[in-house]
Structure formats: C-alpha cells, structure tokens
Amino acid sequence: KLNNLKLDAEKWQEKSDELAERIKELEQENLEKDHQIQSLTRKNQVLEEQVEKLETDLDEIKQTADESHSLKTSNENYTKKNQVLEEELEEADKNLKETTEKLRETDIKAEQLERKVASLESEKEEWEKKFEELSEQYNASKAELEEISQQLEAI
C-alpha cells in the first residue's frame, strides 16, 4: 500500500509539476496578453488622437472650402463687374472715337468758315472802299451839279 501511495504521490507530484509548469506558461501568456493589451491601448490612444486631429483638419478643410466657395462667388461677381466695365469702356472708347471724328469735322468746318469770314471781311472792305469812292464821286458830282445848277440860275 505504501508503494501505491508512493506511486500515487509521484503521480501527484508529476501532476503538480505539470500543473506548476502549466501555471508558469499561463502566467507567461497572461503577461504577454497584458503587454498586448497595453500595446493595443496605446495604439488605440494614438489612433484616437489621430482621429481627433483628422476631424480638426476636416473642419479646417470644410472651412477653407466654404471660404473658397465664397471667394469663387466673389471672383465670379468681380469677373462679371469687370466684363460690364470692359463693355462700358469699349462703348466709351467708341463714343470717344466718334466724338473725336466729329470734333475733327467741326474743326475743318470752322477753318473753312474762318476762311470764308476772312474772305467776306476782305470783300466787305473792298465794298466799303468802293462805297466811299462812289460816295465821294456822288458828293463830287452833286457838288458839280449844284455848281452847274447855280451857274445856270445865274445865267
């Protein structure tokens, strides 16, 4: 019986050794799992920080997109205003050219009229000289006629 007990004790000792070995393995696995959990927890924190950063970046990008849209709208408005101003400028340029041409024509007519006035003034002076000459002739003739008339009366 003692042998049986010794055999049983050896079996239990082997079983105890196996279980102790198994406990060490499980503790090692548990330690590895704890390290993995810590590693995964750290990775999770890093990923959450990245998510927060990406959300912040996304908000900034959305804001930039909104500003870009606003700037695009403003740019379109400025482009339309620029186009209208260019059309007005072209119209003003066209009007300026027409006005300049009319001014040239008016200048030419003014020069022609000035020449005509000068010519008419010259002609007027000639007529005034002729009038004075004829007036003098008339007065001389009238005086001569009166003289003849007085001589005739005296006869």
Secondary structure, DSSP 4 states (H G I P E B T S, - for coil): -HHHHHHHHHHHHHHHHHHHHHHHHHHHHHHHHHHHHHHHHHHHHHHHHHHHHHHHHHHHHHHHHHHHHHHHHHHHHHHHHHHHHHHHHHHHHHHHHHHHHHHHHHHHHHHHHHHHHHHHHHHHHHHHHHHHHHHHHHHHHHHHHHHHHHHHHH-
